[in-house]
């Protein structure tokens, strides 16, 4: 059984809250600086990969890969709505008001499964840079 904690006094609560806030502010500032550095390094790496024409690079601990994923873009909303209303086995109510995210998922899976592109849509390829830890880390050499 854990001993009961003595309630903190008002001055102790103020002190604890002030210290917690200062620590939180410092941690957030450090996070912002690290995130800015990460974003700058990501941009620089992407540029160098594009300049060299490479899609991936492997380092000692991490590797980076530029991946392309298809993204469905709605070009003509009315054509999409007409298609939804006239296509059997699709519950149109689920997409009323053309819920873009849900529809894009449907259109993307349809494109993958059947190769059919919904009228009023296009496919754009989106590039992104993925950074992953190498599965096998190099063995340390004993000297």
N, C-alpha and C positions, 0 to 999 in steps of 0.2 A: 504494500500500500504506500502510495506517494504522500509525503507530508504536505499539509495545506500551505499554500502560499499566503504570505502576509500581504494584504492589499497595499498598493502603493499610495503614498501621500500625494496630494496635489502637486507639490513641487517636484516630487520624483516622477510623476506622470509627465509634467511639462518638460523636464530634463530628458526623459526617455524619448518622448515624441520629437523634441528638437534634434537629438542625436540621430534618431531614425531618419528624419527628414534630411539632415545634412549628408548622411551616408547614402541615401537614395539619390539625392542631387548629384553627389560625386560619382556614383555608379552610372547614372544616366549620362553625365558629361563624358565619362570614359567610353561608354557605349557609343555615343554619337561620334567621337573621335575615331574609334575603331571601325565603325560602320563607314565613315567617310573614306578612311584608308582602304578598306575592303572594296568599296565601289570604285575608287581610283585604280587600284590594282587590277580589278576585273576588267575595266575599260581598256587599260593598257595591254593586258593579256589578249583580249578579244582583237584589238587592233593589230597586234603582232602576229596572231594566228592568221588573220585575214590577209595581211601583207605577204606572208609566206605561203598562203594557200593551204595551210594545214587545218585539219578538222580536230586534231587531238595532239596532246603532248603529255608525256609521262615524266614525272619527277621522281625523286627518291622516295617520297612519302605520299604525294598526291598526284592525281592525274586530272587533266582538264579535257573536256570534250564539248565541241559545239554540236548541238543536236537541232534538228529541224522537226517541228511538229505541225501538222495541218491545223488550221483554224478556220472555222466556218464564219463567213461574213455575210450578213443579210444586206443585199443590194436593193431589193424591191419587196417591201413588207407585204403588200397586197398579194403578190404572187405566192408568197409563202403561206399566207392565211388561206388562200384559195386551195392550195395543194393540201393543207391540213384538213380542210373541210371535205375534200373529195377523195381522200385516201382511206380505204377500209383498214380496220384493225388499229387505228390511231384514235385515241380519245381526245378529240379536239378541245374539250373543256379544260384539259390539263394545260393547254397553251393559250387560253383566252387572254387577250391583251398582249399576246406574243411575248411570253416570258423568255427572253433572249437566252439565258444560260441553259435552261431546260431544253429549249429548241435546238441550240447548238450541239448539245450532247446527243440528242436524237439524230440530227443530221449527220454528225460525225460518225456515229455508230452505223448508220445506214450506208454512208459512203464506204466505210470499212467492210461491211458485210456484203453489200450488193454492188458497190461501185457507182451507185446512182447518186447524183447531185440534185438536191431539191431545187425546183425552179425558183428563181429570185435570189439564189445564193451563189457565192464563189468560195473557192478555197485559197487561202493565203498561207504561205509557209512562214512560221515564226521561228526564228533562231534564238537559242539560249545557250548559255555557257554553264555546264555542270562541272562542279569540282567534287571529286570523290577521293576518299582515302584509299590507297592501294591495299588490296586484299592481303598480299604477302609483303610484309615489311622486310627490307634487306637484313640479312644476318649480320650481327656484329662480328668483326674479325678480331680474334684474340691475338695479341702481339707478344 
